[in-house]
Amino acid sequence: MAVSNRVKSALTTTVLATAATGFLAGCGTEDDEDEQVAYCTNEDGEIVDDDYCDDGYSGGGGGLFFLYVGAFGRGLSPGTVLPSGGTRIDPRDSTARRNAGLPASGKVTGGTRVSGGIGSGTGGRVGTGAGS
């Protein structure tokens, strides 16, 4: 039984479209827990108010504060201690902020997704960056 070129073309297109959709669905999404996010923390890794990590902050509060970037969940609240495995960045260091995929200046809201996505290279380097 001969199959027409029109049927072959339709089958090929359907198979390729299905394969491409499956491939893109697997590559195009990240779980919230796997994406790189930033929080403002004290030197012990405890999430603190975002105002402490505004590059223009000049108030008290005692201690050192860092933008801590890693594969942490979103929506964590102040008082939560983050696990090791992230990158500490001095919030006043615009170059380090930019290199981590964060805005070079201003306040970074806790749980902000870091731009750059897969391959951004920000996770797993505890204590790197200026001010650590």
C-alpha angles and dihedrals in degrees: 000000000000121000117214122239089243092059092045090051093049092049092047092049092048093049093047093047092050092048092048092049091052092047094049093046090055094047102036102062134065128191114245088243093056099048121094113251135172131228133178108243140171121240090277093058094253114144111246134180112303091235090075090065098048104119088229095053112128103162132106128264098133126242132041124304129206141186099236113202123192148111093298126144120261124247097039114155134224111282094041112123111221120222120246118266103084138100122258116215128186102239090220093057104093094184094053090046092052092045089054092053096256128124110277092234144013133046120324112211115227112263093026110161111239114235117236097059118195112025096017087130098217101121129085099026107107115191098015125130130049120316098028 
